[in-house]
Each structure stands twice: as structure tokens, then as C-alpha cells.
Amino acid sequence: MSIRVLIADDQALVRNGFRLILETRSDIEVVGEVEDGREAVAFALDLEPDVILMDVRMPVIDGIEATSQIVAAGSVARILVLTTFDLDEYVYAAIRAGASGFLLKDVRPRDLIDAIRLVADGNALLGPTVTRRLLDRFAATDPSQASGPDAFGALTARELEILRLLAAGLSNAEIAARLYLGESTVKTHVSSILRKLGVRDRVQAVIVCFEAGLAPPQLDPARAAGRTTE
């Protein structure tokens, strides 16, 4: 079954370029194109795509608000935000709104295809520089001002331990080795953590963890790159 993709960008040349790249892959189908955020929301709910390529700066409503509305409506579409502007507020706002990935528009075609396949498979993706600055943002947060959701009380001691290791940038395999568990057991725990916290993916879980002050980030930025994909 092919991955159904909706392209949302206010520039026709950009939309056409993405379509040309995607249509060369037999496992990807472009189901629609829109040029503003309001259309993105309407088409997402009508077409039910697997992945949405979402521009940030669009007329009517921007891509961040469109992402928020799509997620709030209960859509299962995974949203991959693309922008020419590598700015912190966009990174944070897009991820908080529920985006599963964030890439710059100068991404190589092969990497774009890989990103679509990755998020369609239920994973999350952030570029290395994005991950670095996101962690820096949380590092600057005053832990005394943090507060966590009631859902943390539903986590077992083991799940809290694994959540903290996720926030430290460890992959499932590294967590398994650290805790002397099977990797499949770790995956089961991660799935349970996501369900109990009511979040879509690992990135969202880590953000909730940081905001609750449970795991002040102590991560070497170089290790952060790529850790959100497992």
C-alpha cells in the first residue's frame, strides 16, 4: 500500500517540485495540493492522507496553526513541517502543535523521501541542528517552574526510568543494554508511555518530560542527532 501525501505550500513551484520528487517513488502517492493553511485543514480531514508536507508561512492561517487544528480534530496524518526559516520559535511551535518532523526546504530529495517513509511508519524525525537547539531551549528552562500532567502518576517506576533515558537521547537498543532488558520489552514500555501520556510519538513524550522537570537535558548534542527515529 502506498503512502498518501498531501502537499501544503503557498508557492506553486515548490508544490510542483515536491510532487515531481515524490511521484518518482512507487510507494508514495500525492493525493492533493493546497496553498493555504485553511485548505490544508479541510483537505487533511477530507482526504485522510498518511503524511502532510506542511509549509510554515502560508496565508489565511499558518502551518503551525493548521497543524494544531489537524491534530486536535483527531487526524491520524503525520505532519512533516518544511520551511526555509531555521528559527527556534518555529521548531518549538511545530513540535508542540503535534508535528512529527521538521526539515528545511533545502533537504536533499533522497532525505525527503526517507523522512516521509519514516514518519509514515509512526516515527518522529528532527534534523540534527533542530534537535540541538530544541534541547538548548529546554536546558534554559527553570525547572522550578515546571509542572507535569496527571498522567505521570499512571507511569510505573520502570516506565519513568525509560522515559528519562529517552530524554537523555538513548535509542531503544541503548536503553535495553543499560537496563538489561530485551529491545522488544523496551519497545513495549515506550508504547505504554506514549499511550499513558496521550502523546503521538517519542519527541512529544520527551517534551512533556522536559516540561515537567523530570529530566533536565544533559545530552551531548552530537548524540541527539537521529535518536528520535527509533
Secondary structure, 3 states (H helix, E strand, C coil): CCEEEEEECCCHHHHHHHHHHHCCCCCEEEEEEECCHHHHHHHHHHHCCCEEEEECCCCCCCHHHHHHHHHHCCCCCEEEEEECCCCHHHHHHHHHHCCCEEEECCCCHHHHHHHHHHHHCCCCEECHHHHHHHHHHHHCCCHHHCCCCHHHHHCCHHHHHHHHHHHCCCCHHHHHHHHCCCHHHHHHHHHHHHHHHCCCCHHHHHHHHHHCCCCCCCCCHHHHCCHHHC
